[in-house]
Amino acid sequence: MAGTAVAVPSGSSQGSGTAANSARNAASAAKQGEIVKAARTAAAANAKATGVGTDDTLKAKDTLVDPEGKRHVRFERVHRGVTVIGADMVVHLDAKNQYLGVTRANGRKVSLPSVTPKLAAREAAAKAAKAAGGTAGRTELVVDARGGGSVLAYQVTVRSDDAATGVTKSVVVDAASGKVISNTPLSDGFISPRLKSTLRDKGRQATPRVAAKPSAPSAAKPAAGAFPAPANGTGASIFAGGVPLLTTQTAKNSFTLKDPSRGDGETRDAGGKEPESFSAGKALTDADNKWGNGTAGDRMSAAVDAQYGITSTFDYFKKSFGRNGIKNDGAGPRALVHFGDKVGNAFWSPDCGCMLYGDGDGETFKQPLVALDVTGHELSHGVIEATADFQPTRVDQAGNQFGEAGALNESLADIFGAGMEFRTNNAANKPNYLLGEKLGLEQTFLRRLDKPSLDTLEGTVDYWDEGSYDREVHAGSGVSSHAFYLLAEGSGKKTIGGVDYDSPTVDGSQVTGIGREKAEQIFYRALTRYMVSTTDFHEARVATLQAAADMHGKDSTEYRTVDRAWAAVNVTEANTPKSGPAAKR
């Protein structure tokens, strides 16, 4: 297993339950505190490597301990009391808390003559709201170090007026000039603005591949004893057929779609509105614990797909990697179905910490976007946000994102989304290396990992070239997705689970895969230990090589295959750009 967190972070939903649990949690927190303290000390002592200055403090975001003993502390930087964006880092320690190295997003020290803004916060908020087309919310003074320099700015969260393009945006405004530096969607939709435009321009309509309508859900097994209590229910979903659901029984004939065994993971109904929080959604209840009828005509059916998807994703990350929830804090995933009016998309929303599912736009997409791999992909964005938090290098006026870090964001979400399908192994939604195959697109899938260029709708590429620096993120995601597939399954023709694959290499070389589960472990460890917000493809190669070395050794077949897989997509040590990602922007 790729490694587990040292302790449950503060604010965890995991209750202590007993005095013994409380004592264990306290001991674990104390150990975590020791590791964080050691990492801070090491970062300051190795300032030339870490870039930490005398005016900087480090705020721990995540602490991980590997089975082999290595420790990794992910930090956000604070400069003279002001949060820095684009200067995150991971400090690596050995089993004795001695410094091993650092992975950092910014190659320069953060330095500002003053942290007193010329622009008032309300002025910045107004500029941000105008730029993003919405209502400004939280406005925070920050130092923007993403471009390699240091700019005093405001980071403003703006709630968009158009739910179809994303619920919230992060707008960064120069605190001196008032110039909008960036306007980035926080809610990353499964259907990108470019894809939506392409489908409409071509007059395409998706014909969803729904599951055969399952028989009526079987009789549920009620809980015995006091309420609330766990209860075994059943659901008829739109895409995944008949599925088991663990729910919460609150009275003799009352059940809530909340899973107490998975951190109270819950699905609620947004009622066609755009609630500002998950709690504003309507709790879903049922009298007999039999949910949905397998068609979109029953509002509960989409909820069944959503609940099954979020709990399956929770299980995937926990059973595969020991990750206890999206933020590794024990909290279960949450979802709002029937979100907005004619929203043909699905989103991970960091604003509410939940999944948002529209019912379709009535034109291109006429069914709720609640397919299993859609959920796996989008919830994986939540995991990525809680770890490396990749950021695009730029965003255009339509909301399309560009750059290699953003492409890695999409790629890893595809990789883990496919991985969740394989682990779930649902008979009505058979696992494969395709993404969005249930949407009903003419090309029969949205993206695929073996030969990404078969996705002609998004123009996805198979290999790295210098165009990757400024390629749209879904199109660019093919580079690392292809490397992953080659690592897992190898090159050439093969049939897996009834699906035919034929994966090429840039130079015609042959790659023999090490197996999907090993490949997933390597990529997950690389993400959570050795990647940061600006990681590019060449740095991802180094990160996965380091992960393979940690787990299998540098002389292992696994290590050599990681190197070959990246070389097969034209990412090598020899063609590594001379300048870092900040300079490339």
C-alpha positions in Angstrom: 0.0 0.0 0.0 1.2 3.5 -0.9 1.3 4.7 2.7 -1.0 6.1 5.2 -1.4 9.4 7.1 0.3 9.7 10.5 -2.8 11.0 12.2 -6.3 12.2 11.6 -6.0 15.9 10.9 -7.8 18.4 13.2 -11.5 18.7 12.4 -11.8 15.0 11.4 -15.2 13.5 11.4 -13.8 10.3 13.0 -15.2 10.2 16.5 -13.1 9.0 19.3 -15.8 6.6 20.5 -13.8 5.3 23.5 -11.1 6.4 25.8 -8.7 4.0 24.0 -9.5 5.7 20.7 -9.0 9.1 22.3 -5.6 8.1 23.6 -4.5 6.7 20.2 -5.6 9.9 18.5 -3.7 12.0 21.0 -0.6 9.9 20.6 -0.9 10.1 16.8 -1.4 13.8 16.8 1.7 14.2 19.1 3.8 12.2 16.6 2.5 14.2 13.7 3.4 17.4 15.6 6.9 16.1 16.1 7.3 15.4 12.4 5.9 18.8 11.4 8.3 20.5 13.8 11.2 18.6 12.4 10.3 19.4 8.8 10.0 23.1 9.6 13.4 23.1 11.3 14.9 21.2 8.3 13.3 23.6 5.8 14.8 26.6 7.6 18.2 24.9 8.0 18.3 24.1 4.3 17.0 27.5 3.0 19.1 27.4 -0.1 17.2 24.3 -1.3 13.8 25.1 0.1 13.7 28.9 -0.5 12.4 29.6 3.0 13.4 33.0 4.1 13.5 34.7 7.5 10.1 36.4 6.9 8.4 33.1 6.0 6.5 30.6 8.1 5.2 27.2 7.0 1.7 26.0 7.5 1.4 22.2 7.3 -1.3 20.9 4.9 -0.6 17.2 5.0 1.7 14.7 6.8 2.4 11.2 5.5 4.6 8.4 6.7 5.6 5.6 4.4 5.7 2.0 5.4 9.5 2.2 4.9 9.7 5.0 7.4 10.1 8.1 5.2 8.1 11.2 6.3 6.7 13.8 3.9 5.2 17.1 5.1 3.3 19.3 2.6 3.5 23.0 3.5 1.9 26.2 2.3 4.0 29.2 2.8 3.1 32.4 4.7 5.2 35.5 4.0 5.1 38.3 6.7 1.7 37.0 7.7 0.3 36.8 4.2 -0.5 33.5 2.5 1.6 32.7 -0.6 0.0 31.0 -3.6 2.3 29.1 -5.9 5.1 28.5 -3.4 4.0 25.2 -1.9 6.5 22.5 -1.0 6.9 19.0 0.4 9.8 18.5 2.8 11.1 14.9 2.9 12.6 13.3 6.1 14.0 9.9 6.9 12.7 7.7 9.6 14.8 9.6 12.2 13.4 13.0 11.0 16.6 13.9 9.2 16.3 16.1 6.1 16.3 14.2 2.7 15.2 16.9 0.3 12.4 19.1 -0.9 9.9 19.2 -3.8 8.9 22.8 -4.3 6.7 24.8 -6.7 8.7 28.0 -6.9 12.4 28.1 -7.5 12.9 31.6 -6.1 12.7 33.1 -2.6 9.5 35.1 -1.9 10.3 38.8 -1.4 8.2 41.9 -1.2 9.1 45.5 -0.1 5.7 45.8 1.6 2.6 43.8 2.4 0.4 46.9 2.6 -2.0 47.0 -0.4 -2.8 50.1 -2.4 -6.1 48.7 -3.5 -8.9 48.3 -0.9 -10.4 44.8 -0.5 -13.8 46.0 -1.6 -12.3 47.4 -4.8 -10.6 44.1 -5.6 -13.8 42.2 -4.9 -15.7 44.4 -7.4 -13.1 43.9 -10.1 -13.1 40.1 -9.5 -16.9 39.9 -9.6 -16.9 41.8 -12.9 -14.2 39.6 -14.4 -15.8 36.3 -13.4 -19.4 37.3 -13.9 -20.7 36.5 -10.5 -20.9 37.5 -6.9 -17.8 38.1 -4.8 -17.3 36.3 -1.6 -14.2 35.7 0.5 -11.5 38.2 -0.3 -8.0 37.5 1.1 -4.7 39.3 0.7 -2.1 37.0 -0.7 1.3 36.9 -2.3 1.2 35.5 -5.8 4.4 33.6 -6.5 3.1 31.5 -9.4 4.9 33.5 -12.1 8.3 33.1 -10.4 8.2 36.6 -8.9 6.3 37.9 -5.9 3.2 40.1 -6.4 1.0 41.4 -3.6 -2.6 40.6 -4.6 -6.1 39.7 -3.5 -7.5 36.3 -4.0 -11.3 36.5 -4.4 -13.8 33.7 -4.5 -16.5 34.5 -6.9 -19.8 32.5 -7.2 -20.5 32.3 -10.9 -23.9 33.4 -12.4 -23.7 30.5 -14.8 -23.9 27.1 -13.1 -23.2 25.3 -16.4 -19.6 26.6 -16.5 -18.7 26.1 -12.9 -20.1 27.3 -9.6 -17.1 29.1 -8.2 -14.0 30.8 -9.5 -10.8 32.0 -7.9 -9.9 35.5 -9.1 -6.5 37.0 -8.3 -6.3 40.8 -8.5 -3.0 42.8 -8.3 -3.3 44.8 -5.0 -1.4 47.7 -6.5 -2.6 48.1 -10.1 -6.0 46.4 -9.8 -5.2 44.2 -12.8 -6.8 40.8 -12.9 -3.9 38.3 -12.8 -5.9 35.1 -13.2 -9.5 33.9 -13.3 -9.6 30.2 -12.5 -12.6 27.9 -12.2 -12.6 26.1 -8.8 -15.4 23.7 -9.9 -13.9 21.7 -12.7 -16.6 20.3 -14.9 -16.4 16.8 -16.5 -17.5 18.5 -19.7 -15.1 21.3 -20.6 -16.3 24.6 -22.2 -14.3 23.6 -25.4 -15.9 20.2 -25.6 -19.4 21.6 -25.0 -18.8 24.1 -27.8 -17.5 21.4 -30.2 -20.5 19.2 -29.6 -22.9 22.0 -30.2 -21.1 23.2 -33.3 -21.3 19.7 -34.7 -24.9 19.3 -33.7 -24.1 16.2 -31.7 -26.5 14.7 -29.1 -25.3 12.2 -26.6 -27.3 9.0 -26.3 -26.5 7.7 -22.9 -25.7 4.0 -22.5 -28.0 3.4 -19.6 -28.1 0.0 -17.8 -31.0 -2.4 -18.5 -33.8 -1.4 -16.2 -33.2 -3.5 -13.1 -36.0 -5.4 -11.3 -37.6 -3.6 -8.4 -35.2 -3.3 -5.5 -35.5 -6.3 -3.2 -36.9 -6.0 0.3 -34.5 -4.1 2.6 -33.2 -5.4 5.8 -34.2 -3.0 8.6 -32.0 -2.3 11.5 -32.6 -3.8 14.9 -32.6 -1.7 18.1 -32.3 2.0 18.7 -32.2 4.6 16.0 -30.3 6.1 14.2 -28.7 2.8 13.0 -27.1 1.4 9.8 -29.5 -0.4 7.5 -29.0 -2.5 4.3 -31.0 -1.0 1.5 -31.1 -1.5 -2.3 -31.2 0.9 -5.2 -32.1 0.9 -8.9 -29.7 3.2 -10.7 -29.7 4.6 -14.2 -26.2 3.5 -15.2 -25.1 0.8 -12.8 -28.1 -1.4 -12.5 -29.3 -2.7 -9.2 -26.9 -1.9 -6.4 -26.7 -2.3 -2.6 -26.9 0.8 -0.4 -26.0 1.1 3.2 -28.3 3.8 4.7 -29.2 5.3 8.0 -32.5 4.2 9.6 -33.9 7.0 11.7 -37.3 5.4 12.7 -39.3 2.3 12.0 -40.3 3.4 8.5 -37.8 6.1 7.7 -34.4 5.9 6.0 -31.9 8.6 5.0 -29.5 8.2 2.0 -26.5 8.5 4.3 -23.8 5.8 4.8 -22.6 5.7 8.4 -19.9 3.2 7.5 -18.2 5.6 5.1 -17.9 8.7 7.2 -21.6 9.6 6.7 -21.2 9.9 3.0 -24.5 11.3 1.8 -26.4 12.4 -1.3 -29.0 15.2 -1.2 -31.4 16.8 -3.6 -30.6 20.4 -4.9 -34.1 20.7 -6.2 -33.1 22.3 -9.5 -31.5 25.2 -7.6 -27.9 26.2 -6.8 -27.6 25.9 -3.0 -24.6 27.6 -1.6 -23.8 24.7 0.8 -24.4 21.0 1.0 -26.5 21.5 4.1 -28.9 23.6 2.0 -29.8 20.5 -0.1 -32.8 18.4 0.8 -32.0 15.2 2.7 -33.3 12.2 0.8 -35.6 9.9 2.8 -37.5 6.7 2.0 -40.1 4.6 3.9 -38.9 1.1 2.8 -35.2 1.6 2.0 -35.8 0.7 -1.7 -34.5 3.6 -3.8 -35.2 4.6 -7.4 -36.6 2.7 -10.4 -33.7 2.8 -12.8 -35.0 5.7 -14.9 -34.4 9.4 -14.8 -38.1 9.8 -14.4 -37.7 8.9 -10.7 -35.7 11.6 -9.0 -34.3 8.9 -6.6 -32.6 7.0 -9.5 -29.9 9.6 -10.1 -29.4 9.8 -6.3 -28.8 6.0 -6.3 -26.1 6.4 -9.0 -24.5 9.3 -7.1 -24.5 7.6 -3.7 -23.2 4.4 -5.2 -20.5 6.3 -7.1 -19.3 8.4 -4.1 -19.2 5.5 -1.7 -17.4 3.3 -4.3 -14.8 6.0 -4.8 -14.4 6.2 -1.0 -13.8 2.5 -0.9 -11.3 2.6 -3.8 -9.0 5.2 -2.2 -9.3 3.5 1.2 -8.7 -0.1 0.1 -6.1 0.7 -2.5 -4.1 3.4 -0.8 -5.2 3.6 2.9 -6.6 7.0 2.2 -9.5 7.6 4.6 -11.7 10.1 2.6 -11.1 12.8 0.1 -9.1 14.9 2.5 -7.8 11.8 4.4 -9.7 13.0 7.5 -12.3 10.3 7.8 -15.1 12.4 6.4 -17.3 10.6 3.8 -18.0 12.1 0.3 -21.1 14.1 -0.3 -23.2 14.8 -3.4 -26.0 17.1 -4.6 -28.1 15.7 -7.4 -30.6 17.7 -9.6 -28.3 20.7 -9.4 -29.3 23.9 -11.2 -31.5 24.4 -14.2 -30.5 22.6 -17.4 -27.0 21.9 -16.3 -25.4 19.3 -18.6 -22.3 18.7 -16.4 -21.0 17.2 -13.2 -18.5 18.9 -10.9 -16.3 18.5 -7.9 -16.9 21.7 -5.9 -14.3 22.6 -3.3 -16.6 25.4 -2.3 -19.1 22.9 -0.8 -16.7 20.0 -0.6 -19.2 17.9 -2.6 -20.1 16.5 -6.0 -22.7 18.5 -8.0 -24.7 16.7 -10.7 -26.9 18.5 -13.3 -29.8 16.7 -15.0 -28.6 17.6 -18.5 -29.0 20.7 -20.6 -31.9 19.3 -22.7 -29.9 19.6 -25.9 -26.6 17.7 -26.0 -27.0 15.9 -22.7 -30.5 14.8 -21.8 -29.7 12.6 -18.8 -28.1 13.3 -15.4 -24.3 13.0 -15.6 -24.1 10.4 -12.8 -22.2 7.6 -14.5 -19.7 5.7 -12.3 -16.4 6.9 -13.9 -17.7 10.5 -14.0 -18.0 10.4 -10.2 -14.6 8.6 -9.9 -12.9 11.2 -12.1 -14.5 14.2 -10.3 -14.0 13.0 -6.8 -10.3 12.3 -7.7 -10.1 16.0 -8.4 -10.9 16.4 -4.7 -8.0 14.2 -3.7 -5.7 16.1 -6.1 -6.9 19.4 -4.6 -6.1 18.1 -1.1 -2.6 17.1 -2.2 -0.6 18.6 -5.1 -3.4 21.0 -6.1 -2.2 21.4 -9.7 -2.9 24.8 -11.1 -3.3 25.7 -14.8 -0.8 28.1 -16.3 -3.6 30.2 -17.8 -7.3 30.2 -18.4 -9.0 31.7 -21.5 -12.1 33.8 -21.6 -14.3 30.8 -22.1 -13.0 29.1 -19.0 -10.7 26.6 -20.8 -7.6 25.8 -18.8 -4.1 25.3 -20.3 -0.7 24.0 -19.3 1.1 20.8 -18.1 0.2 21.0 -14.4 -3.5 21.3 -15.4 -3.1 18.4 -17.8 -1.7 16.3 -15.0 -4.8 17.2 -12.9 -7.1 15.8 -15.6 -4.9 12.8 -16.3 -4.6 11.6 -12.7 -8.4 12.1 -12.3 -8.8 9.9 -15.4 -6.3 7.3 -14.0 -8.0 7.0 -10.6 -11.5 7.2 -12.1 -10.6 4.2 -14.2 -9.0 2.5 -11.2 -12.2 2.9 -9.2 -14.2 1.2 -12.0 -11.8 -1.8 -11.9 -12.0 -2.1 -8.2 -15.8 -1.7 -8.1 -16.2 -4.2 -10.9 -19.9 -3.5 -11.5 -21.5 -6.0 -14.0 -23.7 -3.3 -15.6 -20.8 -0.8 -15.8 -17.9 -3.0 -16.7 -14.4 -1.6 -15.9 -12.1 -0.4 -18.7 -9.5 2.2 -19.6 -12.1 4.4 -21.2 -13.6 7.5 -19.6 -17.1 8.7 -20.3 -18.1 5.6 -22.3 -21.6 5.8 -20.8 -22.3 9.3 -22.0 -23.3 8.1 -25.4 -20.9 10.1 -27.6 -20.5 9.2 -31.3 -16.9 8.2 -30.7 -18.2 5.8 -28.0 -16.1 7.3 -25.2 -14.8 10.7 -24.1 -11.1 9.8 -23.4 -9.1 6.7 -23.3 -5.7 5.8 -21.8 -4.2 3.4 -24.3 -4.2 5.6 -27.3 -5.4 9.0 -26.2 -5.4 10.5 -29.7 -8.5 8.4 -30.6 -10.3 11.2 -28.7 -10.9 13.5 -31.7 -13.4 15.6 -29.9 -10.9 17.1 -27.5 -7.8 16.7 -29.7 -6.0 14.6 -27.0 -2.4 13.8 -27.8 -0.3 10.6 -27.3 3.1 12.2 -26.8 4.9 15.1 -25.3 6.1 18.0 -27.3 6.8 21.7 -26.6 3.2 22.4 -27.4 2.3 20.8 -24.1 3.4 24.0 -22.3 0.3 25.7 -23.5 -2.1 23.0 -24.6 -5.7 22.8 -23.3 -5.6 20.5 -20.2 -7.9 17.7 -21.5 -6.0 17.6 -24.8 -2.7 17.6 -23.0 -3.7 14.9 -20.4 -3.0 12.2 -22.9 0.8 12.4 -22.3 0.7 11.1 -18.7 -2.4 9.0 -19.1 -0.6 7.1 -22.0 2.5 6.7 -19.8 0.4 5.2 -17.0 -1.3 2.8 -19.4 2.0 1.6 -20.8 3.3 1.2 -17.3 0.3 -0.9 -16.3 -0.5 -2.9 -19.4 2.4 -2.4 -21.9 2.4 -1.5 -25.6 0.7 -3.2 -28.5 -2.6 -5.0 -29.0 -4.5 -6.8 -26.2 -8.0 -7.4 -25.1 -8.9 -6.7 -21.5 -12.4 -7.4 -20.1 -13.8 -7.6 -23.6 -12.3 -4.2 -24.7 -9.7 -4.1 -27.5 -6.6 -1.9 -26.9 -3.6 -1.0 -29.1 -1.1 1.2 -27.4 1.7 2.7 -29.5 5.0 4.2 -28.5 6.7 7.3 -29.9 9.7 5.4 -31.3 8.2 2.0 -31.9 9.8 0.5 -28.8 8.0 -2.3 -26.8 7.0 -1.8 -23.2 6.0 -4.7 -20.9 3.6 -3.6 -18.2 3.9 -4.3 -14.5 0.2 -4.5 -13.8 -2.5 -1.9 -13.1 -2.4 -2.1 -9.3 1.4 -1.6 -9.1 1.1 1.3 -11.5 -1.7 2.9 -9.5 0.4 2.6 -6.3 3.4 4.3 -8.0 1.3 7.2 -9.4 -0.6 7.7 -6.1 2.6 7.9 -4.1 4.1 10.2 -6.6 1.1 12.5 -6.4 0.9 12.6 -2.6 4.6 12.9 -1.9 6.5 14.3 -4.9 4.2 16.5 -6.8 3.3 20.2 -6.2 1.0 22.8 -7.8 3.3 23.5 -10.7 4.6 20.0 -11.5 5.1 19.4 -15.3 5.4 16.2 -17.2 9.2 15.9 -16.8 8.9 16.5 -13.1 6.1 13.9 -13.0 8.5 11.5 -14.5 11.0 12.2 -11.8 8.2 11.9 -9.1 7.1 8.5 -10.4 10.7 7.3 -10.6 11.2 8.3 -7.0 8.0 6.6 -5.9 9.0 3.4 -7.7 12.5 3.6 -6.1 10.9 4.0 -2.7 8.6 1.0 -3.1 10.7 -1.4 -5.3 14.2 -0.1 -5.4 16.2 1.6 -8.2 17.4 -1.8 -9.5 13.8 -3.1 -9.9 11.9 -4.0 -13.0 9.2 -1.6 -11.8 11.7 1.4 -11.7 13.0 0.6 -15.2 9.5 0.2 -16.6 8.5 3.6 -15.2 11.5 5.1 -17.1 10.5 3.2 -20.3 6.9 4.2 -20.1 7.7 7.9 -20.0 10.3 7.5 -22.7 7.7 5.9 -24.8 5.6 9.1 -24.7 8.7 11.3 -25.4 9.3 12.4 -21.8 13.0 11.7 -21.0 15.9 13.1 -19.0 17.5 14.1 -22.2 14.7 16.4 -23.4 13.9 17.9 -20.0 13.5 21.7 -20.5 16.4 23.7 -19.1 14.0 26.1 -17.3 11.4 25.3 -14.6 7.6 25.5 -15.0 7.5 29.0 -13.5 9.9 30.3 -16.1 7.9 28.6 -18.9 4.9 30.7 -17.9 
